[in-house]
Amino acid sequence: MTTDLRRTRIAVAAGFFLQGLVFAAIVTQAPRIKDKFDIGDGGLTGILVLVAVLSGVGSILAGMVAERRTSATAFRLALLTIGLGALLVGLAPSLPLVVAAFVVYGLGVGAVDAGMNMQGVRVQHAYGRSVMASFHGMWSVAGIVGALYAAGAAKIDLPLALSLLIIAIVTWVVVMLAAPHFIEAQEHDPGLSAQGLDLPWRPILVFGLVILLFYAADTGILTWSSVYLEDALDSTKSVAPLAYGAYEAGALVSRFGGDHLVRRVGATMVVAFGTITGIVGLAVVVSAATPAIAIAGFFVVGLGLAILAPLSFAALAGAVPAESLDVAIARMNIANYLGAILGGGLIGAAASSDHLRWAFVIPLVLIPLVLLFVRSFRTADADTLDAV
């Protein structure tokens, strides 16, 4: 393994980390943004839905840039854009301008999601073994770091503008250091349009559905797990956040251990076992009689389901021609945001109707659909990635 390849892996991992850091730094400061602009819950929800929709647009734009230039260019520009988005959110003096700032951020975050997975599957191909799960693990670590940073900023009354300026500067500096080590690969004629590429839609739709189902569950847990503990299981305010903390802890174990499992037993077995584990965890959450049992259930859910996203991108990479890879990833990545909207909508509707336990029945019913497609994940095994 060459030093250059190690540097490339570190650089791409840094990109995953930055995406998680900026996301957490902005989202976890939502209460401060609400107070600053006097935004109600409905208004904040509208902004978040707008970001999700624009993220899909950003993903498509990243595919277009990667098609005409390289995925490295798309990834670099997207990371710079989310840094700009964070800065603008912090500096915006009025509600219309903060909405405009979220437009910039939404376009950027969608492009980053696509670009980082384009680069990630190329690094995996260069390694010749599964490494995608560890990249997504870096995103989870960054989410925790970003949340802790936001909590600390609020604790010391650091102005919102200054706290997000710091995040923007960190993002731009790391991008400048990491970007020269991204993989500059263009494997087709840049004059060839996406319509002219051999873009197989079946794997995009199959693995996109898995991505959609995962992010529907993930969004529901992110949004409603603490509310479930506090309102349905009568936990204290200090205990309620442990639900999402337990879920993220399970996700960390899954993603940092997932690559090793894929190398030993294959992606198909890992996806099957992870899905079943997630179903068991959701069943525990739905039937929990105490907060402690629900927290344990959320840990098991994260342990099982968090591996689905990285292996979906890895499996897609093994199922499409090399010249179609970047555009295929950009198209499939749209399912991420459809899942977030679906999860936030369905689960939120159930939760707002005072049926919080039923809110988590929805992912419990949906996630088993992943088992219909586990055989397709054999293309995520390293020895099948010759198509990349």
ChimeraX attribute file (.defattr): number of C-alpha atoms within 10 A of each C-alpha:
attribute: neighborCount
match mode: 1-to-1
recipient: residues
	/A:1	7
	/A:2	7
	/A:3	8
	/A:4	10
	/A:5	16
	/A:6	13
	/A:7	15
	/A:8	21
	/A:9	25
	/A:10	16
	/A:11	22
	/A:12	26
	/A:13	22
	/A:14	23
	/A:15	31
	/A:16	27
	/A:17	24
	/A:18	28
	/A:19	26
	/A:20	24
	/A:21	25
	/A:22	27
	/A:23	20
	/A:24	23
	/A:25	25
	/A:26	24
	/A:27	15
	/A:28	17
	/A:29	20
	/A:30	15
	/A:31	13
	/A:32	15
	/A:33	19
	/A:34	15
	/A:35	10
	/A:36	13
	/A:37	14
	/A:38	13
	/A:39	16
	/A:40	11
	/A:41	11
	/A:42	9
	/A:43	12
	/A:44	17
	/A:45	13
	/A:46	13
	/A:47	18
	/A:48	19
	/A:49	18
	/A:50	16
	/A:51	24
	/A:52	24
	/A:53	20
	/A:54	23
	/A:55	29
	/A:56	27
	/A:57	19
	/A:58	27
	/A:59	31
	/A:60	24
	/A:61	22
	/A:62	33
	/A:63	26
	/A:64	19
	/A:65	21
	/A:66	26
	/A:67	26
	/A:68	19
	/A:69	17
	/A:70	24
	/A:71	30
	/A:72	24
	/A:73	19
	/A:74	26
	/A:75	29
	/A:76	22
	/A:77	19
	/A:78	29
	/A:79	30
	/A:80	20
	/A:81	23
	/A:82	30
	/A:83	27
	/A:84	23
	/A:85	27
	/A:86	27
	/A:87	23
	/A:88	23
	/A:89	24
	/A:90	21
	/A:91	17
	/A:92	16
	/A:93	13
	/A:94	11
	/A:95	15
	/A:96	11
	/A:97	14
	/A:98	20
	/A:99	20
	/A:100	16
	/A:101	21
	/A:102	23
	/A:103	21
	/A:104	23
	/A:105	30
	/A:106	28
	/A:107	26
	/A:108	30
	/A:109	29
	/A:110	30
	/A:111	32
	/A:112	29
	/A:113	26
	/A:114	34
	/A:115	33
	/A:116	28
	/A:117	26
	/A:118	29
	/A:119	28
	/A:120	29
	/A:121	29
	/A:122	25
	/A:123	22
	/A:124	20
	/A:125	23
	/A:126	15
	/A:127	15
	/A:128	15
	/A:129	19
	/A:130	26
	/A:131	26
	/A:132	29
	/A:133	26
	/A:134	24
	/A:135	26
	/A:136	28
	/A:137	27
	/A:138	22
	/A:139	24
	/A:140	24
	/A:141	18
	/A:142	23
	/A:143	23
	/A:144	18
	/A:145	18
	/A:146	25
	/A:147	21
	/A:148	15
	/A:149	19
	/A:150	22
	/A:151	15
	/A:152	13
	/A:153	18
	/A:154	15
	/A:155	9
	/A:156	8
	/A:157	10
	/A:158	13
	/A:159	13
	/A:160	20
	/A:161	16
	/A:162	14
	/A:163	22
	/A:164	27
	/A:165	20
	/A:166	13
	/A:167	22
	/A:168	24
	/A:169	16
	/A:170	15
	/A:171	25
	/A:172	19
	/A:173	11
	/A:174	16
	/A:175	22
	/A:176	12
	/A:177	11
	/A:178	20
	/A:179	21
	/A:180	14
	/A:181	18
	/A:182	26
	/A:183	22
	/A:184	16
	/A:185	14
	/A:186	17
	/A:187	14
	/A:188	13
	/A:189	12
	/A:190	14
	/A:191	10
	/A:192	11
	/A:193	11
	/A:194	16
	/A:195	7
	/A:196	9
	/A:197	17
	/A:198	14
	/A:199	18
	/A:200	14
	/A:201	13
	/A:202	12
	/A:203	21
	/A:204	24
	/A:205	16
	/A:206	19
	/A:207	27
	/A:208	26
	/A:209	21
	/A:210	25
	/A:211	27
	/A:212	27
	/A:213	27
	/A:214	26
	/A:215	28
	/A:216	28
	/A:217	25
	/A:218	22
	/A:219	21
	/A:220	25
	/A:221	25
	/A:222	17
	/A:223	15
	/A:224	20
	/A:225	25
	/A:226	23
	/A:227	19
	/A:228	26
	/A:229	27
	/A:230	18
	/A:231	14
	/A:232	17
	/A:233	18
	/A:234	14
	/A:235	18
	/A:236	12
	/A:237	13
	/A:238	9
	/A:239	15
	/A:240	22
	/A:241	18
	/A:242	21
	/A:243	28
	/A:244	21
	/A:245	19
	/A:246	21
	/A:247	27
	/A:248	24
	/A:249	19
	/A:250	22
	/A:251	27
	/A:252	24
	/A:253	18
	/A:254	25
	/A:255	30
	/A:256	19
	/A:257	16
	/A:258	30
	/A:259	24
	/A:260	16
	/A:261	15
	/A:262	22
	/A:263	16
	/A:264	11
	/A:265	11
	/A:266	19
	/A:267	30
	/A:268	22
	/A:269	17
	/A:270	23
	/A:271	27
	/A:272	22
	/A:273	16
	/A:274	24
	/A:275	26
	/A:276	19
	/A:277	18
	/A:278	26
	/A:279	23
	/A:280	17
	/A:281	25
	/A:282	27
	/A:283	20
	/A:284	19
	/A:285	30
	/A:286	20
	/A:287	14
	/A:288	19
	/A:289	12
	/A:290	14
	/A:291	23
	/A:292	18
	/A:293	15
	/A:294	26
	/A:295	27
	/A:296	19
	/A:297	27
	/A:298	30
	/A:299	25
	/A:300	26
	/A:301	31
	/A:302	29
	/A:303	27
	/A:304	29
	/A:305	30
	/A:306	30
	/A:307	30
	/A:308	28
	/A:309	23
	/A:310	25
	/A:311	33
	/A:312	27
	/A:313	28
	/A:314	33
	/A:315	26
	/A:316	28
	/A:317	31
	/A:318	25
	/A:319	24
	/A:320	24
	/A:321	18
	/A:322	18
	/A:323	18
	/A:324	20
	/A:325	29
	/A:326	29
	/A:327	25
	/A:328	28
	/A:329	29
	/A:330	28
	/A:331	23
	/A:332	26
	/A:333	27
	/A:334	24
	/A:335	24
	/A:336	26
	/A:337	24
	/A:338	22
	/A:339	25
	/A:340	24
	/A:341	23
	/A:342	19
	/A:343	26
	/A:344	26
	/A:345	16
	/A:346	17
	/A:347	27
	/A:348	19
	/A:349	14
	/A:350	18
	/A:351	20
	/A:352	11
	/A:353	11
	/A:354	13
	/A:355	15
	/A:356	23
	/A:357	18
	/A:358	15
	/A:359	25
	/A:360	25
	/A:361	17
	/A:362	18
	/A:363	25
	/A:364	20
	/A:365	12
	/A:366	14
	/A:367	21
	/A:368	15
	/A:369	14
	/A:370	20
	/A:371	16
	/A:372	11
	/A:373	15
	/A:374	19
	/A:375	13
	/A:376	17
	/A:377	27
	/A:378	20
	/A:379	24
	/A:380	27
	/A:381	22
	/A:382	22
	/A:383	14
	/A:384	17
	/A:385	24
	/A:386	14
	/A:387	14
	/A:388	21
